[in-house]
Amino acid sequence: MRIGIYGYGNLGRGVEKALAKNPDAELVGVFTRRNPETVKTVTGAPVYAAERATEFEGQIDVMILCGGSATDLPEMTPQMVRHFNVVDSFDTHARIPEHFQKVDEEALRTAHTALISGGWDPGLFSLARLYMNIALPDGRDYTFWGRGVSQGHSDAIRRIPGVRDARQYTVPIAEAVERVRAGEMPELSTREKHLRECYVVAEEGADRDEIEKTIKEMPNYFADYDTTVTFITEEELKRNHSALPHGGQVIRSGKTSEANGHVMEFSLKLDSNPEFTGSVLLACARAVAKNYARENYGCMTLFDVAPADLSPLSSEELRAHML
């Protein structure tokens, strides 16, 4: 499986590291919008200018797109699927149907296969919600994220004029989590489930009040949450916020009869969000490659992928060792 990495930030490096754990995949190259001569990859893989990517059409089985969801992927994925099979990690939940439709149209038109919104949420958490709903049709879902750094939300803040760098932490409200685990099935608003903590390095002379206002009013990201914005120095950011942990829980509470209730939970605790996400994206690329070989063109999500397609093991091996 010949892989290309388009975009080389934290997630691109995570995909590159995942390749070392997946011997059925090899990296053809990294494509960056920066000057390739200034980019040093983790494994010494070759680096090319992003505009040269189309020169590799036919040499790459799946291009893994590692841009941000705020502004990159809505344009990048429909454009790149004209030339390659692609995987992305688009995570703006409210806009997934719109993004899917655009990518699906281009993939079908050019006979390519795409998988969008791979990763863990959307992604593995989405599958957990689906399986839990199948088992407990009479119930209620709850998803809690963190405490951890959201790459997508951090990227959205960095796009604001006057922001040099930023980290955004999603923090679940402990009381809400414990009520759900106890099987209460409470009605919880978005604001009652999570807090958002933003640590921002502002450019010299930037209007900090305007930056804070823009963050707190940003739709789909911060407007529906209690959000704190703390301005810090670049040195403080490097010293205290360099790691990229994350995680969370999907919990469903439901009843199979009036007498019997049940609580299902799927949880993750991640030392490195981008490395874990990169590993999931590589598994998604494997599924894309298999579906492309079957001439199954168009766009998919993890809902549309057979679990066996994500694995390097054969169906016989899966039945023998995991069933």
Helices and strands as residue ranges (DSSP letters): E 2-6, H 10-19, E 26-32, G 36-38, E 47-49, G 50-56, E 62-65, H 73-80, E 86-87, G 93-95, H 96-110, E 113-115, H 124-135, E 139-145, E 148-149, H 151-158, E 163-172, H 174-181, H 190-193, E 194-202, H 208-216, E 226-231, H 234-240, E 246-255, E 261-270, H 273-293, E 298-300, G 302-304, G 307-310, H 315-321
